[in-house]
Amino acid sequence: MRLNRLDPKLTVCLDALLAERNVSRAAARIFVSQPAMSVALRRLRAYFGDDLLAMIGRSYRLTPFAESLQKPVRDVMLQMQAISAWRPNFEPLKSDRKIIIEASDYLSTVFMARVFERAYSMAPGMRFDLRLLSPAFLEDLDSGAIDLLLIPEAMSSSAHPADILFRDTFSCVVWTGNTLIGRRVTRKQYLELGHVISEWDGGRLEALDEQLLAQSGYKRRREVTAPSFSLTPQFVAGTQRIATVQTRLALMMAKQWPIRVLPCPIELPPIVETVQWHKYQERDPAIVWFLGVLKAVAGDLVRARSSRRSEAA
């Protein structure tokens, strides 16, 4: 079949070339030989009347026309992938479908273990690839590199569907032996003490609390930078430092480390954790099923916390 004389096989090659910007890497991406990809590039150049890839110095760059093709070509490929994944009947118990998820280590720690336990009881053959949040998380979702993105609502994409999972707040954690902090942290202490903060990829991706504080005009004394949320509470132990972390994570870590959990003296908006999926997967039965699992576990998490509050009252 040819669409307006363009062979669909060439569309696959074009997508790889636009993504990799290199003939050899594009060939490896779709498992064809380099000579075959070179032939495909010549045919594509002839079809569009454009070089598509232009040699600048020692590397290739996309021509302006090729850059304009990136999104529509990727969208076509994603639609085709979504169609190929559909089945008349989805049976979790018999499925071996793989779902790729990107999430922070906070969600991985307080949420995903329960999710995978629930999913296993219903679909033991399904496979899950959990990846830590990268600085390019929105591009990962947009390009189809991942199936689901678990992200705070404030950082989510407006281009794809989303659903709320649960809410959390921020709390402060200090070492149990901290001699500077009493039963509460004052705003003055919060701003004067050294902080342990979370940051990824050399500062390319900041934690939400850092962004919210900066927006409110506050600047912390940053003394230790941790590469994950779960390490942050640990690094205040044995020091007079302080850290700001999600309350659920803080309470979990307080069972393992000599730290106290205290209210944050600076009011920060609640964290609204969401799950996002690509718009072309809206009706994918496997994705729809797994979204149901995520929502069910999130509901359990919310009810458990409400129950603990009632008992404390």
C-alpha positions in Angstrom: 0.0 0.0 0.0 1.2 3.5 -0.8 -0.2 6.7 0.6 0.2 9.4 -2.0 3.1 7.3 -3.4 4.9 7.2 -0.1 5.7 3.7 1.0 4.7 3.2 4.7 8.0 1.4 5.2 9.7 4.7 4.3 7.7 6.4 6.9 9.2 4.1 9.5 12.7 5.0 8.2 11.9 8.7 8.2 10.8 8.6 11.8 14.1 6.9 12.8 16.1 9.4 10.8 14.3 12.4 12.3 14.8 11.0 15.8 18.5 9.9 15.5 19.8 12.4 12.9 22.3 9.8 11.9 22.0 7.1 9.3 23.9 4.4 11.3 21.9 5.0 14.5 18.6 5.2 12.6 19.4 1.8 11.0 20.1 0.3 14.4 16.9 1.8 15.8 14.7 -0.2 13.5 17.0 -3.2 12.9 18.0 -2.7 9.3 21.4 -2.5 7.7 23.1 0.9 7.2 23.1 0.5 3.3 19.4 -0.1 3.4 18.9 3.0 5.5 21.1 5.0 3.1 18.8 3.8 0.2 15.8 4.9 2.2 17.2 8.3 2.8 17.9 8.8 -0.9 14.3 7.8 -1.7 12.9 10.1 0.9 15.0 13.0 -0.4 13.7 12.4 -3.8 10.1 12.2 -2.7 10.2 15.4 -0.6 12.7 17.3 -2.7 14.7 18.2 0.4 18.0 16.9 1.9 16.3 16.2 5.2 19.8 15.6 6.8 22.5 18.1 6.0 26.2 17.6 7.0 27.3 20.5 9.2 31.0 20.0 10.1 31.3 16.4 11.2 27.7 15.7 12.1 24.3 15.8 10.5 21.6 18.3 11.3 17.9 18.3 10.3 17.0 20.8 7.6 14.2 23.3 8.5 11.7 21.2 6.5 12.8 18.0 8.3 12.3 19.7 11.6 8.7 20.6 10.6 8.1 16.9 9.8 9.1 15.6 13.3 5.8 15.9 15.1 3.4 14.8 12.4 5.6 11.8 11.5 5.9 10.8 15.2 2.2 11.2 15.6 1.5 8.9 12.7 3.9 6.3 14.2 2.3 6.5 17.6 -1.1 6.0 16.2 0.1 3.0 14.3 1.7 1.6 17.5 -1.5 2.1 19.4 -3.6 0.3 16.8 -1.2 -2.6 16.7 -1.4 -3.0 20.5 -5.2 -3.2 20.5 -6.9 -6.6 20.9 -10.6 -7.5 20.7 -10.5 -8.7 24.3 -7.9 -7.9 26.9 -7.5 -10.6 29.5 -5.1 -9.5 32.3 -4.7 -13.0 33.5 -3.3 -14.1 30.1 -1.5 -11.0 29.0 2.2 -10.5 28.8 2.0 -6.9 27.8 4.8 -4.6 28.8 4.1 -1.1 30.2 6.8 1.5 30.6 6.3 3.9 33.5 8.3 7.0 34.5 8.0 8.3 38.0 10.0 10.0 40.8 11.6 7.9 43.5 9.1 9.3 45.9 6.2 7.7 44.1 8.3 4.6 43.5 8.9 4.3 47.3 5.4 5.1 48.7 3.2 3.9 45.9 4.5 1.7 43.1 5.4 -1.3 45.3 1.7 -1.7 46.2 0.7 -1.1 42.6 2.9 -3.9 41.3 1.7 -6.2 44.1 -1.9 -5.5 43.1 -1.2 -5.9 39.4 0.6 -9.2 40.0 -2.4 -10.7 41.7 -4.5 -10.0 38.6 -2.0 -10.2 35.8 1.1 -12.3 36.8 2.4 -12.4 33.2 2.4 -8.7 32.6 5.7 -6.9 32.6 6.5 -3.4 33.9 9.5 -1.2 33.3 9.7 1.5 36.0 12.1 4.4 35.1 13.1 7.2 37.4 12.0 10.7 36.3 14.3 12.2 33.7 14.8 15.9 32.8 13.1 15.1 29.5 10.0 13.5 31.1 7.5 15.5 29.0 9.4 14.7 25.8 9.4 11.0 26.8 5.6 11.0 27.0 5.1 13.0 23.9 7.5 10.8 21.8 5.9 7.6 23.0 9.1 6.5 24.7 7.0 5.7 27.8 3.4 4.6 28.3 2.6 6.4 31.6 4.0 9.4 33.4 3.4 9.8 37.2 4.0 13.5 37.9 2.8 16.3 40.1 -0.1 18.2 38.5 2.0 21.4 38.5 4.6 19.8 36.2 2.2 17.8 33.9 1.6 18.3 30.2 -1.5 20.0 28.9 -1.2 18.0 25.6 -2.2 14.6 27.1 -4.9 13.2 29.3 -4.4 13.0 33.0 -6.1 11.7 36.1 -5.5 12.6 39.8 -4.1 9.8 42.0 -3.7 11.3 45.4 -2.6 14.4 47.3 0.2 15.0 49.8 1.7 17.8 51.7 5.3 18.9 52.5 6.8 18.5 55.9 10.2 19.2 57.5 12.5 16.5 58.8 15.3 17.0 61.3 17.6 14.7 63.2 16.2 13.5 66.6 19.4 14.9 68.1 19.1 18.3 66.6 19.7 20.8 69.4 18.5 23.9 67.5 15.0 22.8 66.7 12.3 22.3 69.4 8.8 21.2 68.8 8.4 23.3 65.8 10.5 25.0 63.1 10.2 28.8 62.9 10.4 30.5 59.5 13.6 32.2 60.7 15.2 28.9 61.6 14.0 27.4 58.3 15.8 30.1 56.3 18.9 30.1 58.4 19.6 26.4 58.8 21.5 24.4 56.2 19.2 22.4 53.9 19.4 19.0 52.2 17.7 19.3 48.9 16.8 16.9 46.0 18.0 17.6 42.5 18.7 15.5 39.4 21.0 15.5 36.4 23.3 18.3 37.6 20.5 20.7 38.3 18.5 20.2 35.1 15.5 18.9 37.1 14.7 20.6 40.4 12.3 19.2 43.1 8.8 20.8 43.2 9.4 22.3 46.7 12.5 24.1 45.4 10.4 25.6 42.5 7.5 26.6 44.8 9.8 28.3 47.3 11.6 30.2 44.6 8.3 31.4 43.2 7.4 32.7 46.6 10.7 34.6 46.8 12.4 32.3 49.4 16.0 31.2 49.1 17.3 28.3 51.2 20.9 27.7 52.4 21.7 24.6 50.3 24.4 22.5 51.9 23.8 19.0 50.6 22.3 18.0 47.3 20.8 14.5 47.1 20.1 12.7 43.8 16.7 11.3 45.1 13.9 12.1 47.5 14.4 8.9 49.6 18.0 9.9 50.4 17.2 13.4 51.5 15.8 12.5 55.0 18.7 10.2 55.6 21.2 13.0 55.1 19.9 15.1 57.9 20.7 12.4 60.5 23.6 13.3 62.7 23.5 16.9 61.6 21.8 20.2 62.5 20.5 20.4 58.9 16.9 20.3 57.8 15.1 19.0 54.7 11.6 19.5 53.1 10.0 16.3 51.9 6.6 14.8 51.0 4.8 13.9 54.3 4.1 10.3 53.3 7.8 9.7 52.6 8.8 11.6 55.7 6.7 9.4 57.9 7.9 6.2 56.2 11.6 7.3 56.6 11.0 8.2 60.2 10.4 4.5 60.9 13.9 3.7 59.6 16.1 6.7 60.5 16.5 8.8 63.7 14.5 11.8 62.4 11.5 13.9 63.5 8.7 15.0 61.2 7.6 18.6 61.8 5.2 21.0 60.0 6.8 23.3 57.4 6.8 26.9 58.6 6.3 28.2 55.1 2.9 27.3 53.6 3.4 25.4 50.4 0.5 24.3 48.1 -0.5 20.6 48.4 1.1 18.1 46.0 -1.4 16.7 43.6 0.0 13.5 42.1 -1.3 12.6 38.7 -0.9 9.9 36.0 -0.7 10.8 32.4 -0.9 8.7 29.2 -0.5 9.6 25.6 -3.6 10.8 23.9 -3.3 8.0 21.3 -3.5 5.4 24.1 -6.8 6.7 25.4 -8.7 3.5 24.4 -5.9 1.0 24.8 -7.5 -1.7 27.0 -4.3 -2.6 28.7 -3.6 1.0 29.7 -7.2 1.5 30.7 -6.9 -1.6 33.0 -3.7 -0.5 34.6 -5.0 3.0 35.2 -7.8 1.2 37.1 -5.1 -0.5 39.2 -3.3 2.7 39.9 -6.6 4.4 41.0 -7.6 1.5 43.2 -4.2 1.6 45.1 -4.3 5.4 45.3 -7.8 5.1 46.9 -6.4 2.6 49.5 -3.5 5.0 50.2 -6.0 7.9 50.9 -8.3 5.8 53.0 -5.4 4.4 55.1 -4.2 8.0 55.9 -7.7 9.1 56.7 -8.1 6.2 59.1 -4.8 7.0 60.9 -5.9 10.7 61.3 -9.2 9.5 62.8 -7.4 7.2 65.3 -5.0 10.1 66.3 -8.0 12.4 66.9 
